[in-house]
Amino acid sequence: MVTLAEVAQHAGVSASTVSYVLSGKRSISATTRQRVEQSIRELGYHPNAGARALAGKRSNIIALMVPLRTDMYVPVMMEIAIAVATTARTHGYDVLLLTGEEGPDAVRRVTGSGLADAMILMDVELEDERLPLLRGGGAPGRATSRPGDDQPSVLIGLPADTTGLTCVDLDWSATGALCVEHLAGLGHRDIAVIGEAPAVYERHTGFAERTLEGLRTRARASDLRVLHRPCEGGYDAMALTLSRIFDERPGTTGFVVQNESAVEPLLALLRQQGRAVPEDVSVVAICPDQVAVQASVRLTSVAIPAQEMGRQAVERLVAKLEGRDSDEVVLLAPELTVRASSGPAPAAP
């Protein structure tokens, strides 16, 4: 790897002069600057990110916080992360991936180190403990560790209060409402919602809470009965959940599933019970298209636009870094694709 000293020798200047050209901290003659910049290009010199941060220059690194939890569907999280990384590269940025569950401590560590120019946060809770750090100390919507810091941030997710924040997310409330509208239009009156693992609701994770809110609001307007049951996923947990649903609401004919790991166990259990899909029971899933089309019954579903969420988050972050954007909330409209798992409600006996 080419060093700063080698650049200085090639350009015929001192190492401090090369440093001043890189940092812009002192006035350097145009001729000298051009000679140094030419040597940098010819030798392929890349300044050390840490040194650039200390010198007050950009590191061209975006920090992405993705707490990987056992109760979350990791493929979707990683699809968003890959979209963030690939979009960031088109703008000349690398991505620092943080997968721990440190919360505010991780925000402080990254912003305090100066190694990242900006942050993207995922797995956002309604009352997320990281949010005060994103709002405090600098301009609204900026992640800061010391007064005067100015580090843009974007959330992939929607907290309860979005003041001073930039957020990109699927419109989960509209997603829940869309699922109910589809089943209501087919004549279903009793709907069960098989949700994420209980811990997701205990954390008040934004996407799960907002889906449920939109679903219940639309159900009330349509005079539908809704029963919501969280589920760990997997065959045993799904068997217990399904048994309880039919014990409480034996007339249930429509299911909305927001839990990828519960999809195939649900379909298998319905077959075992002699309930045909969609003749006896309709199933609508909120899941990636790949999960919907590869299921044993091709599922009517609302897709999760993971790539678009990641792409838009980076685009807005880069705009902030370049001073071209202000805080805003961007909600992607849900799209429901009808497949083989939903049909008219069976006639009452």
C-alpha positions in Angstrom: 0.0 0.0 0.0 1.3 3.4 -1.0 2.2 5.7 2.0 1.9 9.4 2.4 5.7 9.6 2.6 6.0 7.9 -0.8 3.6 10.4 -2.3 5.7 13.3 -0.8 8.9 11.8 -2.3 7.2 11.3 -5.7 5.9 14.9 -5.8 9.2 16.4 -4.4 7.5 18.0 -1.4 7.4 17.3 2.3 5.0 14.9 4.0 3.4 17.8 5.8 2.6 19.5 2.5 0.8 16.4 1.2 -1.1 16.3 4.5 -2.1 19.9 4.1 -3.3 19.3 0.5 -5.4 16.4 1.8 -6.9 18.2 4.8 -7.2 21.7 3.2 -6.1 23.1 6.6 -3.4 25.4 5.0 -3.2 27.4 1.8 -1.0 25.6 -0.8 0.0 27.1 -4.1 -1.9 25.8 -7.1 1.2 24.5 -8.7 2.2 22.5 -5.7 -1.3 21.2 -5.1 -1.5 20.0 -8.7 1.8 18.2 -8.4 0.7 16.4 -5.2 -2.7 15.5 -6.7 -1.0 14.1 -9.8 1.3 12.0 -7.6 -1.7 10.7 -5.6 -3.4 9.6 -8.8 -0.3 8.1 -10.4 0.6 6.1 -7.3 -3.0 5.2 -6.4 -2.8 6.6 -2.9 -5.8 6.2 -0.6 -5.8 8.1 2.7 -6.4 6.0 5.8 -10.0 6.4 6.9 -9.1 7.0 10.5 -6.5 9.7 9.6 -9.0 11.4 7.4 -11.6 11.5 10.2 -9.0 13.0 12.6 -8.2 15.6 10.0 -11.8 16.5 9.7 -12.3 15.0 6.2 -15.0 12.6 5.2 -14.3 8.9 5.7 -16.8 7.9 2.9 -18.2 5.3 5.3 -21.9 4.8 6.2 -22.6 3.0 9.4 -25.6 0.6 9.2 -27.1 -0.7 12.4 -28.9 -4.0 11.9 -29.5 -5.8 15.2 -29.9 -9.4 14.1 -32.4 -11.0 16.5 -33.6 -14.6 16.6 -37.2 -13.4 16.6 -36.8 -11.5 13.3 -36.8 -12.9 9.7 -33.1 -12.4 8.9 -33.3 -12.8 5.1 -35.4 -9.6 4.8 -33.0 -7.7 7.1 -30.0 -8.8 5.0 -31.7 -8.0 1.7 -32.1 -4.4 3.0 -28.5 -4.4 4.1 -27.3 -5.6 0.7 -29.3 -2.9 -1.0 -27.8 -0.3 1.3 -24.3 -1.6 0.5 -24.7 -1.7 -3.3 -26.4 1.7 -3.5 -23.8 3.2 -1.2 -21.0 2.0 -3.5 -22.6 3.7 -6.5 -22.1 7.0 -4.5 -18.5 6.1 -3.5 -19.3 5.0 0.1 -18.5 1.8 2.0 -20.7 0.4 4.7 -19.8 -0.4 8.3 -22.2 -3.1 9.4 -23.2 -3.2 13.1 -25.2 -6.3 14.1 -25.2 -6.1 17.9 -27.9 -5.1 20.2 -26.1 -2.3 22.0 -28.6 0.4 21.2 -27.5 3.9 22.2 -24.0 2.7 23.1 -23.4 1.7 19.5 -24.6 5.1 18.3 -22.3 6.8 20.7 -19.3 4.6 19.7 -19.7 5.2 16.0 -20.4 8.9 16.1 -17.6 9.4 18.7 -15.0 7.5 16.6 -15.5 9.8 13.6 -15.1 6.9 11.2 -18.5 7.1 9.7 -20.0 10.1 7.9 -23.6 9.1 8.4 -25.8 6.4 9.9 -28.7 4.3 8.9 -30.7 2.6 11.6 -33.0 -0.5 11.2 -35.3 -2.4 13.5 -36.8 0.8 14.7 -39.1 0.7 17.8 -42.0 3.1 18.5 -40.1 4.5 21.4 -36.5 3.7 20.3 -33.8 4.5 22.9 -31.5 5.6 20.1 -33.7 8.5 18.9 -32.6 11.1 21.5 -29.0 10.8 20.2 -30.2 11.3 16.7 -32.0 14.5 17.6 -29.6 16.0 20.2 -26.6 18.2 20.0 -26.7 19.2 16.3 -29.1 19.9 13.5 -32.5 18.2 13.7 -32.3 14.6 12.3 -28.5 14.4 12.8 -26.8 11.8 14.9 -24.4 13.5 17.3 -22.0 12.6 20.1 -20.7 16.1 21.0 -22.2 19.6 20.6 -21.3 20.8 17.1 -21.2 17.4 15.4 -23.2 17.2 12.3 -23.7 13.7 11.1 -26.8 12.9 9.0 -28.9 9.9 9.8 -31.9 8.0 8.2 -34.2 5.4 9.8 -35.5 2.4 7.9 -38.6 2.3 10.1 -41.1 4.6 11.7 -41.0 5.6 15.4 -44.0 7.1 17.2 -42.6 10.6 16.9 -40.8 11.4 13.6 -40.0 15.0 14.5 -36.5 16.0 13.4 -35.9 12.6 11.7 -35.7 11.2 8.2 -37.5 7.9 7.8 -38.0 5.5 5.0 -40.5 2.6 5.4 -43.3 0.5 3.9 -46.6 2.0 4.9 -47.4 -0.8 7.3 -50.7 0.7 8.4 -51.9 0.7 4.8 -50.5 -2.8 4.4 -52.7 -4.1 7.3 -55.7 -2.3 5.9 -55.1 -3.7 2.4 -55.1 -7.3 3.7 -58.4 -6.7 5.4 -60.0 -5.1 2.4 -59.1 -8.0 0.2 -60.6 -10.6 2.6 -63.6 -8.4 3.3 -64.2 -8.1 -0.4 -64.3 -11.9 -0.6 -67.0 -12.1 2.1 -64.9 -13.2 5.1 -66.2 -11.9 8.4 -64.0 -13.7 11.0 -60.2 -13.1 10.4 -57.3 -14.3 12.5 -53.9 -12.6 12.4 -50.9 -14.8 13.0 -48.3 -12.3 14.0 -44.6 -12.1 14.8 -43.0 -13.6 17.9 -44.2 -12.2 21.2 -40.9 -10.4 21.8 -41.4 -8.3 18.7 -44.6 -6.8 20.2 -43.0 -6.5 23.6 -40.4 -4.3 22.1 -43.1 -2.3 20.4 -41.3 -2.7 17.0 -42.8 -0.2 14.6 -43.6 -2.3 11.6 -45.5 -5.0 13.6 -47.4 -2.4 15.7 -48.4 -0.3 12.7 -49.6 -3.3 10.7 -51.8 -4.4 13.5 -53.2 -0.8 13.9 -54.1 -0.5 10.3 -55.6 -3.9 10.2 -57.8 -3.4 13.2 -58.9 0.1 12.1 -60.0 -1.2 8.7 -61.7 -4.3 10.2 -63.8 -2.0 12.5 -64.9 0.0 9.5 -65.8 -3.2 7.6 -67.6 -4.7 10.6 -65.1 -7.7 10.7 -64.0 -9.6 13.7 -60.3 -9.9 14.2 -58.3 -12.1 16.5 -54.6 -11.4 16.8 -52.2 -14.1 18.1 -48.4 -13.7 18.1 -46.5 -16.9 17.2 -42.9 -18.0 17.5 -43.1 -19.7 14.2 -42.2 -23.3 13.5 -44.5 -26.3 13.5 -45.1 -26.9 17.2 -45.7 -23.2 18.0 -48.0 -22.9 15.0 -50.0 -26.0 16.0 -50.7 -24.6 19.4 -51.6 -21.1 18.0 -53.9 -22.5 15.4 -55.7 -24.8 17.9 -56.3 -21.8 20.2 -57.6 -19.7 17.3 -60.2 -22.3 16.3 -61.2 -22.9 19.9 -61.9 -19.2 20.4 -63.3 -18.4 16.9 -64.4 -21.6 15.2 -65.9 -19.6 12.4 -62.6 -18.2 11.3 -62.2 -18.4 7.5 -59.5 -15.8 6.8 -55.9 -15.6 7.9 -53.4 -12.8 7.7 -49.9 -14.0 8.4 -47.1 -11.6 9.2 -44.5 -14.2 10.2 -42.5 -15.9 7.4 -41.5 -18.8 9.6 -45.1 -19.6 10.3 -46.3 -19.7 6.7 -45.5 -23.3 5.7 -46.4 -24.8 9.2 -49.8 -23.1 8.9 -50.5 -24.5 5.4 -49.4 -28.0 6.5 -51.6 -27.9 9.6 -54.7 -26.7 7.6 -54.2 -29.7 5.2 -54.0 -32.1 8.1 -57.2 -30.8 9.5 -58.9 -31.2 6.2 -59.3 -27.4 5.6 -58.7 -26.7 1.9 -57.0 -23.5 0.9 -58.8 -21.4 -0.5 -62.1 -23.3 -0.6 -62.5 -23.5 3.2 -59.9 -21.0 4.5 -58.2 -18.1 2.8 -54.6 -17.1 3.6 -53.0 -13.7 2.9 -49.3 -13.2 3.8 -47.1 -10.1 4.4 -43.8 -11.5 3.2 -41.2 -11.4 0.4 -42.4 -12.5 -3.0 -40.0 -15.4 -2.9 -41.7 -16.8 0.2 -45.1 -16.4 -1.3 -44.4 -18.1 -4.6 -42.4 -20.9 -3.2 -45.0 -21.9 -0.5 -46.9 -25.2 -1.0 -49.9 -23.0 -2.0 -48.9 -19.9 -3.9 -49.8 -17.1 -1.5 -51.8 -14.0 -2.0 -49.4 -11.5 -0.4 -48.2 -8.0 0.2 -44.6 -7.9 -0.7 -41.9 -6.3 1.4 -39.9 -3.9 -0.8 -36.6 -4.5 0.9 -34.4 -3.4 -1.9 -36.3 -0.2 -2.5 -36.3 0.6 1.2 -32.5 0.2 1.4 -32.0 2.2 -1.9 -34.1 5.1 -0.8 -32.5 5.3 2.6 -29.1 5.7 1.0 -30.3 8.2 -1.6 -31.7 10.4 1.1 -28.6 10.0 3.3 -26.3 11.0 0.4 -28.6 14.0 -0.3 -28.2 15.1 3.3 -24.4 14.7 3.2 -24.4 17.0 0.1 -26.8 19.5 1.7 -29.6 18.8 -0.8 -32.2 17.3 1.5 -34.1 18.0 4.7 -35.9 15.7 7.1 -39.0 13.9 5.8 -41.0 10.7 6.1 -41.1 8.5 3.0 -43.8 5.8 3.1 -43.8 3.2 0.2 -47.3 2.2 -0.9 -48.1 -1.5 -0.4 -49.1 -3.7 -3.3 -51.2 -6.8 -2.9 -50.8 -9.7 -5.5 -53.6 -12.2 -5.7 -52.5 -15.8 -6.0 -54.0 -19.2 -5.2 -54.5 -18.9 -1.4 -57.5 -16.5 -1.3 -61.0 -17.0 -2.5 -64.6 -16.4 -1.6 -65.7 -17.2 2.0 -67.5 -20.5 2.2 -71.2 -20.4 2.6 -72.5 -20.6 6.1 -73.7 -24.1 7.0 
